[in-house]
Every structure is written in C-alpha cells, then in structure tokens.
Amino acid sequence: MKKGILLILPFLFACTPAAPEPTPEPTPEPTPVITFEPSDLLGEKANMSGYRFLSDRDHVFIVSSVEDMADRADRGEDFAVYFGYDTCPWCNEAVPLLNEAAKASGYQVGYINVYPKDGEPMFNYELLVSRWEDQFTYDENGEPNVTVPFVFFFKDGEVVVKQKGTVEGHNANERQMTEEENAQLKQEYMDDFALISK
C-alpha cells in the first residue's frame, strides 16, 4: 500500500497547475566594477610572476621606465609609478595591496624593476634623482636614499605624494604584516589614488 502512495505523489506535483508568477520588482543598476583587459593597458603588461603574494594574474602593472615617467609628467598626466623588485620582502607584501587599491581606483601602475634580470635594461637612476631630487632623503655623504617599495603618485604631472616602504614598525625580514597593517597600507594607497583622482 505504501508503494502505491509514493508513486501517486510525484504525479500530483507534476500535474498541479503553477500559480501565476508575480511581476518582479525592477532591480537597481549595479555599481560598475572596474576591470582591466590587456587591450586597456597603456603599455605592455609587466611580468609580476616573481611576486609571491600577488595571485592576481590580471593585475594593473605595466612596464615603465624613468624616461616614460618623465614624459608623462611633462604631459601633465595623473598616474602612479612603483619602484621595486620581486625578491624584496617589503615589495612582496606591498604589491598585492597596491594592485587592489589601483584596481578599485581605476588606475594602472607603471612598474620599474630596480634589479632587472639578465637582458633587461637597468633603470635610469641618474635621471630619476636629478629630475626628482627633492623627493628623496639623503645620507651623510649626500647620496639619495632610494629604498623600495617606492611609489610616486602624480597629479597634473607633479608628484603629490610618495609612499616608501610599508607601515611604520614593520620589518619584513622578521615578520609579515598583520591584517590591520595590511588594511592600513591599502587604505594609504587608496587615499593616495584619491588625491590624484580629484
């Protein structure tokens, strides 16, 4: 008797007329998400595969040079340029946060590798320190301290802010940044992009 009832139940559900569907409420337009396609890049996509904490293969970093940086500044552009290298512990922690902040702000970031691999040209140190000498601190011998990670943020071709290192008190040779420190550095980058977006 139980078997007969079980066979009838699916038949009843299949034959029951459906209630009319209610008219759906119109949904508000979603907030647009900024995405980057390789065709959107101003230049060649930088090889960031050596950065161990950057898992985003659709990152915002493009190959740049000090000469490119000077040309863009001369044209009065708004842009950001990152100096670093992939075996720098501080750089490895900063790059994913800079990438997230740049994507959220709709910017690409020029990448200048300060320790290029075999066959890659060395960056123009002389042009960097002569053109932007007021952006560096100097040691007791009068030599500029060019430490990485170093990010220049330009508005109308002028440096409006620079970010050097990660956060105060962080030593990447001793430990990784905490979640709070990661949030702090990302917010600093977000604030820097906001300055060049106004």
N, C-alpha and C positions, 0 to 999 in steps of 0.2 A: 504494500500500500504506500509506503514512504517513497518508493522509487517512482511511482506514478505522479505523485505531487511534485517532485523535483523536476520532472520533465515538463510539466504544465507551466511552472513559474517562468522559465525563460520565454515561453511562447506569449504569456500575458504581457511581459515587459516589451517585447518586440512589437506587439500589436497595439499597445496603448498609444493613442494619439498624443503628440507632443503639444505642450502648451505654447501659445504664441510667444516668440522671443521678444523681450522688451527692447525698445529702441535704446541703443547705448548712448550714454551721455558723451558729448564731444570731449575729447581729451585735450588738455592744453599742449601747445607745441613744446617739445622737449628742449632743454637748453642745449645749444650746439656744442659738440665735442670737437676740440681742435685736434686734428690728426695730420700727420705728415706722410706724404707719399714720396718715394725717391724723386719723382718728377718735380716736386715742390722745392727741392733743395736749391739754394743759391749756388752751391758748388758740389764738389764730389763728397760723397758720404765718407766720413773718417772711419778708419778701421779701429774700433774700440774693443776688439775681441780680447785684448790683454787685461782689460779692467775686470777683475774677478767678481765684483759685486754688481756690475751692470749687466742685467739679464735682458734688457730691452734691446732687441736687435733692430727695432725701428726707432732708434734714438735720434736726437736732434743735432748731433755734432757733425760739422762739415770741416773738411781740410782747409786750413787757413795758413797765412804767413804774416810776418810783421809788415811786409810790403802791402798785402791785402788790407790789413788793419789800418795802415796809414792812408791808403786810397779811400777806404770807406769813411774814415774820419775827415779827409779833405772834401768829400762829397756831402758831409753833414748828416750822415746816416745815424740811426738808432740801432745799436747792436751790442752783442756781448762776445768776448773772446776769452777762452780758457787756455791757460798755460799749465802743462803738467806732463806726466809720463806714467806708463802703466805699471811700473814696479814701485811707485811711490805709495806707501801705505795710506797717507793722508788723502792723496788723489783718489785712490780706490774707494774710499769711503765717501768722498765729496761728489764724485761724478754722477752716481745714480740720483742723488738729491738735486743736483744742478739740472740733470736731464728732466726730472719730474717738474721742477719749477719752470723750466723753459717751455716744456710742452703745455703746461697749464696757462702760461702767459702768451703763448703763440709765437715764441721766438726760436730761432736756430742759434747755435753757439759755434763760433769759429774755434777750431782746435789746433793749437800749436804744440807739437810734441817737442819738449825741450831736450830729450835724449833720443833722437831719431835712430832707427835701426839701419843696418847696412844698406847703402844705396839711397837712403832718404837724405835730402838736404838738411843741413843744420839751420836753425832759425837765425835771423839777423839780429844778434844781440846788440851790436853797435847802434843800429837804427832804433831799436826798442829803447835803450837807455838814453840816447841823445834826444829822441823825439818826446819821450815822456819822463824825463829825468826827475820832474817834480812829483812823480807818483811812487817813488821808491825811498826807502830809508837807506842810509849809508853807514858803512862800518868805519872803524877808527882810521883806516887807510884811505877813506874817501871812495871806496868801491861800493856800487849799489848792491843792496841785498835783494836778489831776485829769487824768492823762495816759492815753492809750489805746494798745493794748488794756488793759482793766482788767477783771478777773473777780473777783467776790465768790463765795465758797463758804460757804454757811450750813449749820450743823448745829443742830437744835432752835431755829431762829430766830436764832442768834448767828453772827456772822462768825467762822469758824475759820481761814480763810486767804484771802489775796488774791494774785492774780497781776497784776503790772503789767509791761507791755512783753513782750518775747520772751525772749532769753537774754543774759546779760552779754557785752559786746563786739560785739553785733550792731547794725549801723546799716543799717536797711532803705533809707535813701536812697543808700547806697553799694553794697550787695550783698544778694542773697538769702541766707537761712540755708543752711548746708551740711546734708548728710544727717545728720551727727552732731548738729548743733544742732537740727534738726527732731525727731530721736529724743529728745533731751534735753528739749525743751519738751513734747512729747507725754507723756513719762514724768512730768514735773512735773504736768501736768493729770491724768494717771491717779492719781497719788499724792494729789492734792487731792480727786478724787472718792472715793477710798478713805477719806479722812478723814471725809467726810460720810455714808458708807455704813455706818460701824461703829455 
